[in-house]
Amino acid sequence: MESFNLQQFNSDMNINWTPIFAATVCGTYALILIWKWRNNQKIQNKILNARKRRDKSLQLAEQAVQQFKIQNPDFESSSIVSLSLSELTGRLQEGSLQPDAVLHAFMEKALEVNKNLNCSTEMLMESVAQLKDINTQKKGLLYGVPISIKDNVGYKGHDSSCGVVGNLDQPVVMDSVVVTVLKKQGAIPFVKTNIPQGLFSYDCSNPIYGQTLNPCNLQKTSGGSSGGEGALVGGGGSILGIGTDIGGSVRIPSAFCGICGFKPTAKRLSGKGISSCVKGQKSVLSSLGPMARDVESVALCMRALLCQDMFTLDPTVPPIPFNQKVYESSEPLRIGYYENDGFQQPSPGMARAFRETKALLERAGHTLVPFPPLRLYEAFHEFFCKGIMADGGCTHYSHLKSGPIDPCIWDQATLLSVPGFIKKILSAVLKPFNLRLSASLKAITGVGSVAELWRQHADIEEYIDEVIAEWRRLNLDVLLCPITGPAYNFHYCGRLTCAASYTLLYNVLNFPAGSVTVSTVTEEDEAQLSQYKGVYGDMWDKIYVKAVKNGVGLPVSVQCVSLPWQDEMCLRFMREVERLTAKND
């Protein structure tokens, strides 16, 4: 049989393949452009619809407030929203205040705060209907108290977007356990609050709802990832909020916004129904935690949540009720402390506020014992960064790719998009110039195998044992240390993961920790920034100065820590710091 000759066939058929090839390439390119355009249109429509839902809920809330005012001409919201939580619950339970008045008062205040700070993602208008159930039951530690919840806390019929487009138009089918328990305790969830895109940032901006501002200074970020909660509570639009924390996400926005935030031991409160962009990650544990104006409000929330309803709804939560005796104890404490973790030098305001708090505690009769962090450099890179990015960041980045990347996480997203082998090359090249950045790049390439992941888990367990052994050798009750601050200028949080070293350590260790505001930045603190050198004197230390610049008047906090499952001891210590600070003013 004669063999087929393509060249002879082309010649015989007189076919010119050049225009055919060009047309094919152009057609394929055109199809790709059309597909990209249509996909972009779908994304933009999703974002637009989410914003419309938010705007509609805000309008409905405003209408509800106006209607309530018409029906109740003597209604005055300012006298209600100025009450402390303990005062508010007392008046609700004695009947001198009614839940409908309280709800509409906070709804009005939240609307006002949101106009200035852009901290809400949706008003939960089911809260108005919930009033009927509240009035028939009239029970619970939080009877009639309006509560705000972070975007990723599941509420039936509403999105838990985590700030990513791919999670829009997927309303959850049932309340999270924490929302269910809050309702059983008489609380009224009435608003969802803003978060950063993907939740892995201590800024608070996303392409759907935009940037949340700081209630203490509109030129600063509110912090994150529970930044909407921090802004709303700090601005007076909520008396009690629920956030989540995997590296400081409750404590940092609380510090930035001048409120109190508490990260309990992981699993002390149920995480069922809480959304995340890295479900299944076990190296570093996330915690659900309350945020409020004062420690007593946070403690009341913990008392309300640690009840039989939670233990029944989520049997994986240890059935340990709140230990009021430990919380109310007034025995002198043996307190470990460190002013500088050796990884990120605190700002002048942070350092001063810490030293003043330490002196107050010593004068009050407590014993202060030096307790610097153990192996923090390794804990930061090998345990935290490598732990939460064990897959090289693939899972997290897959959520970010579903829509536009927000400027506040652009640096992080860019690094995650780089192939692992290039990160390793960059790490080697940068090592002589920026040791921390080099180590971070190497860490976020992740682990290479299941065996390596197991070794990492074992290393973290050994590290926890080592820290606890040293804690017990020194016979400590609690620990005092700084927390990053004051609030940053916009778009710096994503460039300064290093500054979260003060908070993320206690997620690695799974120690309960809380933030308590103790001071504000002074003119002298600001002036001393010009002499700030940092621990390493590298690019991150220079950027940090720019991040905290122009912070006069902003709140500064300290961090209180205790051993796992001793959450009440941590809260008791927080209350003592708060009491001594108030007494010293």
ROVEXTOR-792468 format. One record per residue (C-alpha): residue number from 0; x, y, z. Coordinates in steps of 0.2 Angstrom, whole numbers. Layout:
<NUM <X Y Z>>
...
This chain:
<0 <0 0 0>>
<1 <7 17 -5>>
<2 <11 28 11>>
<3 <1 44 15>>
<4 <12 60 11>>
<5 <5 75 20>>
<6 <15 87 10>>
<7 <10 80 -7>>
<8 <-8 80 -1>>
<9 <-7 98 4>>
<10 <1 102 -13>>
<11 <-12 92 -23>>
<12 <-27 100 -13>>
<13 <-18 117 -14>>
<14 <-22 121 4>>
<15 <-13 136 13>>
<16 <-13 131 31>>
<17 <-7 148 38>>
<18 <-23 158 38>>
<19 <-32 142 45>>
<20 <-20 141 59>>
<21 <-21 160 62>>
<22 <-40 159 62>>
<23 <-40 145 75>>
<24 <-28 154 86>>
<25 <-38 170 85>>
<26 <-54 161 88>>
<27 <-47 151 103>>
<28 <-41 168 110>>
<29 <-58 176 107>>
<30 <-67 162 116>>
<31 <-55 163 131>>
<32 <-58 182 132>>
<33 <-77 179 131>>
<34 <-76 166 145>>
<35 <-66 178 156>>
<36 <-78 192 152>>
<37 <-93 181 156>>
<38 <-84 175 172>>
<39 <-80 192 178>>
<40 <-98 198 175>>
<41 <-104 183 186>>
<42 <-92 189 199>>
<43 <-97 207 198>>
<44 <-116 202 199>>
<45 <-113 191 214>>
<46 <-104 206 223>>
<47 <-117 218 217>>
<48 <-131 207 224>>
<49 <-123 204 240>>
<50 <-121 223 242>>
<51 <-139 225 237>>
<52 <-144 213 251>>
<53 <-134 222 264>>
<54 <-141 239 258>>
<55 <-159 232 259>>
<56 <-156 225 276>>
<57 <-150 242 282>>
<58 <-165 251 275>>
<59 <-177 238 283>>
<60 <-168 241 300>>
<61 <-169 260 298>>
<62 <-188 258 294>>
<63 <-191 247 309>>
<64 <-182 260 320>>
<65 <-192 274 313>>
<66 <-208 264 315>>
<67 <-204 260 333>>
<68 <-201 278 337>>
<69 <-218 283 330>>
<70 <-226 270 341>>
<71 <-216 275 356>>
<72 <-214 294 356>>
<73 <-204 294 373>>
<74 <-191 282 366>>
<75 <-173 288 369>>
<76 <-159 276 363>>
<77 <-144 285 370>>
<78 <-149 281 388>>
<79 <-150 263 383>>
<80 <-134 260 373>>
<81 <-123 269 386>>
<82 <-127 256 399>>
<83 <-115 242 404>>
<84 <-120 225 400>>
<85 <-122 221 418>>
<86 <-133 236 420>>
<87 <-143 232 405>>
<88 <-146 213 409>>
<89 <-151 219 427>>
<90 <-164 231 420>>
<91 <-171 219 407>>
<92 <-173 205 420>>
<93 <-182 217 433>>
<94 <-193 223 419>>
<95 <-188 242 419>>
<96 <-182 240 401>>
<97 <-191 230 388>>
<98 <-181 219 374>>
<99 <-190 228 360>>
<100 <-184 245 366>>
<101 <-166 238 369>>
<102 <-166 230 351>>
<103 <-171 246 342>>
<104 <-159 256 352>>
<105 <-144 246 347>>
<106 <-151 244 329>>
<107 <-151 263 328>>
<108 <-134 265 335>>
<109 <-127 251 324>>
<110 <-134 260 309>>
<111 <-126 276 314>>
<112 <-109 267 317>>
<113 <-110 258 301>>
<114 <-112 274 291>>
<115 <-95 280 298>>
<116 <-85 264 299>>
<117 <-93 251 286>>
<118 <-92 237 299>>
<119 <-108 228 295>>
<120 <-112 215 281>>
<121 <-130 212 285>>
<122 <-143 217 298>>
<123 <-152 201 304>>
<124 <-171 207 303>>
<125 <-176 190 310>>
<126 <-171 198 326>>
<127 <-187 208 326>>
<128 <-198 192 325>>
<129 <-187 184 338>>
<130 <-194 197 351>>
<131 <-210 187 352>>
<132 <-201 172 357>>
<133 <-191 182 370>>
<134 <-206 190 378>>
<135 <-215 173 380>>
<136 <-200 165 388>>
<137 <-192 179 398>>
<138 <-177 168 404>>
<139 <-158 166 401>>
<140 <-143 175 407>>
<141 <-143 186 391>>
<142 <-162 189 391>>
<143 <-166 203 379>>
<144 <-148 207 375>>
<145 <-144 212 356>>
<146 <-128 203 350>>
<147 <-117 205 335>>
<148 <-109 190 326>>
<149 <-94 189 314>>
<150 <-98 186 296>>
<151 <-92 167 297>>
<152 <-103 163 312>>
<153 <-117 153 304>>
<154 <-135 161 305>>
<155 <-149 152 296>>
<156 <-153 159 279>>
<157 <-138 170 278>>
<158 <-121 169 269>>
<159 <-105 166 279>>
<160 <-94 173 265>>
<161 <-77 174 274>>
<162 <-75 189 262>>
<163 <-73 178 247>>
<164 <-85 179 232>>
<165 <-86 160 230>>
<166 <-95 159 246>>
<167 <-109 171 241>>
<168 <-127 165 237>>
<169 <-124 150 249>>
<170 <-135 154 264>>
<171 <-132 142 278>>
<172 <-146 130 282>>
<173 <-146 131 301>>
<174 <-139 141 315>>
<175 <-122 138 322>>
<176 <-121 130 339>>
<177 <-116 146 347>>
<178 <-130 156 339>>
<179 <-142 142 345>>
<180 <-136 143 363>>
<181 <-136 162 363>>
<182 <-154 162 358>>
<183 <-158 149 371>>
<184 <-150 161 384>>
<185 <-162 175 378>>
<186 <-149 185 367>>
<187 <-155 192 350>>
<188 <-142 191 336>>
<189 <-146 207 326>>
<190 <-131 210 314>>
<191 <-117 202 305>>
<192 <-100 211 304>>
<193 <-86 213 292>>
<194 <-70 203 289>>
<195 <-54 203 278>>
<196 <-54 192 263>>
<197 <-51 174 267>>
<198 <-50 178 286>>
<199 <-31 176 286>>
<200 <-27 194 290>>
<201 <-27 206 304>>
<202 <-34 220 293>>
<203 <-52 221 288>>
<204 <-56 223 270>>
<205 <-63 212 256>>
<206 <-69 215 238>>
<207 <-87 212 243>>
<208 <-90 225 257>>
<209 <-75 235 257>>
<210 <-64 242 271>>
<211 <-69 244 289>>
<212 <-62 259 298>>
<213 <-56 261 316>>
<214 <-69 270 328>>
<215 <-54 279 337>>
<216 <-47 286 321>>
<217 <-55 284 304>>
<218 <-37 284 296>>
<219 <-33 268 304>>
<220 <-39 250 302>>
<221 <-50 241 314>>
<222 <-39 226 314>>
<223 <-45 208 310>>
<224 <-50 196 306>>
<225 <-64 200 318>>
<226 <-62 218 313>>
<227 <-81 222 310>>
<228 <-84 216 328>>
<229 <-70 227 335>>
<230 <-76 242 326>>
<231 <-95 240 330>>
<232 <-92 236 348>>
<233 <-79 250 350>>
<234 <-90 262 341>>
<235 <-105 258 353>>
<236 <-116 249 340>>
<237 <-115 233 350>>
<238 <-113 229 368>>
<239 <-107 211 365>>
<240 <-100 202 350>>
<241 <-94 185 344>>
<242 <-78 183 334>>
<243 <-65 170 330>>
<244 <-46 169 333>>
<245 <-33 158 324>>
<246 <-18 170 326>>
<247 <-25 185 336>>
<248 <-41 188 326>>
<249 <-51 192 342>>
<250 <-37 200 352>>
<251 <-29 212 339>>
<252 <-45 221 334>>
<253 <-50 222 352>>
<254 <-33 231 355>>
<255 <-34 242 340>>
<256 <-52 247 344>>
<257 <-50 249 363>>
<258 <-61 235 369>>
<259 <-59 219 378>>
<260 <-57 202 368>>
<261 <-55 184 374>>
<262 <-49 169 365>>
<263 <-53 154 375>>
<264 <-45 137 375>>
<265 <-49 129 358>>
<266 <-65 118 360>>
<267 <-70 126 376>>
<268 <-84 134 365>>
<269 <-92 125 350>>
<270 <-85 128 333>>
<271 <-99 119 324>>
<272 <-107 130 311>>
<273 <-92 142 310>>
<274 <-85 144 292>>
<275 <-67 144 287>>
<276 <-56 144 271>>
<277 <-45 130 278>>
<278 <-57 117 286>>
<279 <-47 102 292>>
<280 <-31 111 297>>
<281 <-26 105 314>>
<282 <-8 111 318>>
<283 <-15 128 324>>
<284 <-32 128 332>>
<285 <-45 142 330>>
<286 <-56 148 344>>
<287 <-73 156 346>>
<288 <-72 171 358>>
<289 <-82 186 365>>
<290 <-78 204 362>>
<291 <-86 218 373>>
<292 <-82 234 382>>
<293 <-76 226 398>>
<294 <-70 210 406>>
<295 <-86 207 416>>
<296 <-96 207 400>>
<297 <-85 194 392>>
<298 <-86 183 407>>
<299 <-105 184 407>>
<300 <-105 179 389>>
<301 <-94 164 394>>
<302 <-105 159 408>>
<303 <-120 160 397>>
<304 <-112 149 383>>
<305 <-104 136 395>>
<306 <-121 128 398>>
<307 <-130 111 396>>
<308 <-137 117 380>>
<309 <-120 119 372>>
<310 <-114 102 379>>
<311 <-129 93 372>>
<312 <-129 101 355>>
<313 <-110 98 353>>
<314 <-104 83 363>>
<315 <-86 86 357>>
<316 <-86 101 369>>
<317 <-80 96 386>>
<318 <-95 98 398>>
<319 <-85 110 410>>
<320 <-97 124 416>>
<321 <-90 141 420>>
<322 <-80 141 437>>
<323 <-86 157 445>>
<324 <-76 154 461>>
<325 <-60 155 451>>
<326 <-65 170 442>>
<327 <-70 180 458>>
<328 <-54 175 468>>
<329 <-44 189 475>>
<330 <-29 179 480>>
<331 <-12 187 475>>
<332 <-5 180 458>>
<333 <12 174 453>>
<334 <13 182 436>>
<335 <26 178 422>>
<336 <30 192 410>>
<337 <40 198 395>>
<338 <41 215 387>>
<339 <50 210 371>>
<340 <47 193 363>>
<341 <64 194 354>>
<342 <56 193 337>>
<343 <47 209 335>>
<344 <51 224 346>>
<345 <36 232 353>>
<346 <31 250 349>>
<347 <36 264 362>>
<348 <18 265 367>>
<349 <16 246 369>>
<350 <32 245 379>>
<351 <27 259 390>>
<352 <10 253 393>>
<353 <17 236 397>>
<354 <29 243 410>>
<355 <15 253 418>>
<356 <4 238 420>>
<357 <18 228 427>>
<358 <21 241 440>>
<359 <3 242 445>>
<360 <2 223 448>>
<361 <18 223 458>>
<362 <11 237 469>>
<363 <-5 228 471>>
<364 <4 213 479>>
<365 <6 201 465>>
<366 <23 193 461>>
<367 <31 196 444>>
<368 <43 183 437>>
<369 <53 184 420>>
<370 <46 171 408>>
<371 <53 175 390>>
<372 <45 164 376>>
<373 <54 148 372>>
<374 <60 145 354>>
<375 <49 159 347>>
<376 <58 160 330>>
<377 <54 141 327>>
<378 <37 142 334>>
<379 <33 157 322>>
<380 <40 149 306>>
<381 <40 130 309>>
<382 <24 128 319>>
<383 <12 143 314>>
<384 <17 147 296>>
<385 <21 130 291>>
<386 <6 123 300>>
<387 <-8 134 293>>
<388 <0 133 276>>
<389 <4 114 277>>
<390 <-3 112 259>>
<391 <8 127 252>>
<392 <-7 138 254>>
<393 <-16 129 240>>
<394 <-33 128 249>>
<395 <-33 146 255>>
<396 <-28 152 238>>
<397 <-41 143 229>>
<398 <-54 153 239>>
<399 <-45 169 235>>
<400 <-45 165 216>>
<401 <-64 165 215>>
<402 <-64 184 214>>
<403 <-53 200 214>>
<404 <-39 201 227>>
<405 <-42 214 240>>
<406 <-27 227 242>>
<407 <-26 223 260>>
<408 <-20 205 257>>
<409 <-11 208 240>>
<410 <6 204 247>>
<411 <0 188 255>>
<412 <-10 182 239>>
<413 <5 186 228>>
<414 <16 175 238>>
<415 <3 161 239>>
<416 <2 161 220>>
<417 <21 158 217>>
<418 <25 140 214>>
<419 <34 131 229>>
<420 <50 128 221>>
<421 <52 147 217>>
<422 <48 151 235>>
<423 <62 140 240>>
<424 <74 148 228>>
<425 <68 166 234>>
<426 <71 160 252>>
<427 <89 155 248>>
<428 <92 171 239>>
<429 <85 182 253>>
<430 <93 173 268>>
<431 <108 185 269>>
<432 <97 200 268>>
<433 <81 197 277>>
<434 <82 181 288>>
<435 <64 182 294>>
<436 <56 184 276>>
<437 <68 170 270>>
<438 <62 158 284>>
<439 <43 163 281>>
<440 <45 160 262>>
<441 <52 143 266>>
<442 <39 139 279>>
<443 <24 143 268>>
<444 <30 130 255>>
<445 <21 118 267>>
<446 <25 100 271>>
<447 <31 88 258>>
<448 <22 72 264>>
<449 <10 65 277>>
<450 <24 59 287>>
<451 <32 76 288>>
<452 <15 83 293>>
<453 <14 70 307>>
<454 <32 75 313>>
<455 <26 93 313>>
<456 <11 89 324>>
<457 <23 79 336>>
<458 <35 94 337>>
<459 <21 105 342>>
<460 <15 93 355>>
<461 <33 92 362>>
<462 <34 111 361>>
<463 <18 113 371>>
<464 <25 101 384>>
<465 <41 111 386>>
<466 <32 127 389>>
<467 <20 120 402>>
<468 <35 112 411>>
<469 <44 128 412>>
<470 <28 137 417>>
<471 <26 124 431>>
<472 <44 125 436>>
<473 <42 144 440>>
<474 <25 140 448>>
<475 <16 153 438>>
<476 <-3 157 438>>
<477 <-4 168 423>>
<478 <7 177 410>>
<479 <7 196 406>>
<480 <14 201 389>>
<481 <12 215 375>>
<482 <0 214 361>>
<483 <3 222 344>>
<484 <-2 240 342>>
<485 <-7 253 341>>
<486 <-19 252 326>>
<487 <-10 252 309>>
<488 <-12 263 294>>
<489 <-21 255 280>>
<490 <-13 241 270>>
<491 <1 237 282>>
<492 <-6 222 291>>
<493 <-4 211 276>>
<494 <14 216 275>>
<495 <18 213 293>>
<496 <14 195 298>>
<497 <29 196 310>>
<498 <20 208 321>>
<499 <7 195 326>>
<500 <20 185 335>>
<501 <13 191 352>>
<502 <-4 183 348>>
<503 <-1 169 337>>
<504 <10 160 349>>
<505 <-5 156 360>>
<506 <-14 148 346>>
<507 <0 137 343>>
<508 <1 133 362>>
<509 <-18 133 363>>
<510 <-17 144 379>>
<511 <-32 155 383>>
<512 <-28 173 381>>
<513 <-36 190 381>>
<514 <-33 208 377>>
<515 <-36 222 390>>
<516 <-35 241 385>>
<517 <-23 250 398>>
<518 <-17 266 390>>
<519 <-17 277 374>>
<520 <-2 283 363>>
<521 <6 299 370>>
<522 <15 312 360>>
<523 <31 306 368>>
<524 <28 288 362>>
<525 <26 295 345>>
<526 <42 305 346>>
<527 <51 289 351>>
<528 <46 280 335>>
<529 <60 290 326>>
<530 <73 280 337>>
<531 <65 263 334>>
<532 <77 250 327>>
<533 <68 234 330>>
<534 <76 217 334>>
<535 <83 213 317>>
<536 <83 230 309>>
<537 <77 222 293>>
<538 <63 228 280>>
<539 <49 222 292>>
<540 <56 233 306>>
<541 <56 248 295>>
<542 <38 245 288>>
<543 <32 243 306>>
<544 <37 261 310>>
<545 <27 267 295>>
<546 <12 256 300>>
<547 <10 263 318>>
<548 <15 281 313>>
<549 <2 295 318>>
<550 <-5 285 332>>
<551 <-7 298 346>>
<552 <-23 295 356>>
<553 <-25 277 350>>
<554 <-28 264 363>>
<555 <-14 252 368>>
<556 <-17 235 377>>
<557 <-9 221 386>>
<558 <-11 203 384>>
<559 <-16 191 398>>
<560 <-13 172 397>>
<561 <-16 156 407>>
<562 <-14 137 405>>
<563 <-26 127 394>>
<564 <-43 125 401>>
<565 <-40 138 415>>
<566 <-50 151 405>>
<567 <-58 158 421>>
<568 <-41 161 428>>
<569 <-36 171 413>>
<570 <-52 181 414>>
<571 <-49 184 433>>
<572 <-32 191 428>>
<573 <-39 202 414>>
<574 <-52 209 427>>
<575 <-38 213 439>>
<576 <-28 222 426>>
<577 <-43 231 421>>
<578 <-47 236 439>>
<579 <-30 242 443>>
<580 <-29 252 427>>
<581 <-46 260 431>>
<582 <-41 264 448>>
<583 <-25 272 442>>
<584 <-34 284 430>>
